[in-house]
Structure formats: structure tokens, C-alpha cells
Amino acid sequence: WVMALLNGLVNLLRSVPFLILMIIVIPLSRAIVGTSIGTVASIVPLVIASFPFVSRLVETSMREVDAGVIEAAQSMGATPLQIITKVMVPESMPSLVANVTIAATTIMGYGAMAGIIGGGGLGKIAINYGYYRFNVVLEFFATALLVVLVQILQTVGTKLAIKCDKRIQK
């Protein structure tokens, strides 16, 4: 029943749009960090939004491991911890790296949205100095910079995923 509860919690949190989640957790942010606006306050909704997303990506990567490999490890007497650390993680590494890249780019987007509550970074610059002051050039520049950062991160992540994939001839 614990897994069913966690699965339900992950599904619930993943279904709430980040902008709405930031507003909903303002009282929780205030209770945890003592403020509801600013960079420190934005950490609370970022963590709450990120953990179910990342956990689902990790679960998907682990489920991709061939059952035969796990059975072979079990037949050799591997403990559950050894199966996870010595078999499942290495076998799912390319998928994990690709999913970390996806998670990082998504969280970067969340961080930009956190500018609404003063979260800092490019989102805060785009909103405070671009949108609120009608400086469209700055607003588009901050957005373009975010796009470039995501492209760089995605390219590096994809190359790392390919590099650690033992199925691909190098």
C-alpha cells in the first residue's frame, strides 16, 4: 500500500501546473523558510515540483532494464541492494543520463517561472525588467538566453548519454 500511496502522490503532484503549485505552496514556503517571496522561497515549490518528475523518470529508466539481466544477478546470489547498485543503475545509465538532462531543462524552465515570485535568475530579469517595464527587447533577450542554455544542456546531455551507452560502438 505504500507504493500505491507514493504512486498516487507522484501522479497528483505531476498533474498540478507549476505556476499554480507555486501559489498553492506559499503558506508552506513561509512556514519552512520564513518568507513567501524571493529566491529562497522559490526553492520549496521547485523541490515539490521536481521530486515527482525526477522520480518518475528514474522509475522509467529502471523499468527498462532487461528482466533476464536481473534474473541472472539473482541466480548468482546478489542481494537486492547489489542488484540495484551493480546491475540496474549501470544497465540503465544511458537512460538515466538522458532523463537527468530532460529533468534539468524542465527544472530550468520552472526556475524561470519562479521569477513570478521573485525567484531570481533569468525569469526575474524577464519579468521585472522586461515585462513590468515594457522592455520587450530585454524580455526576448532573457528568453533567448534561456533557450540557448537549454540547447547547450540538451546537447551535452545527449552526448553523455551516447558516450555511456555500451550498446553503441565508439
Order of alpha helices (4+ residues) and beta strands (2+ residues): alpha-alpha-alpha-alpha-alpha-alpha-alpha-alpha
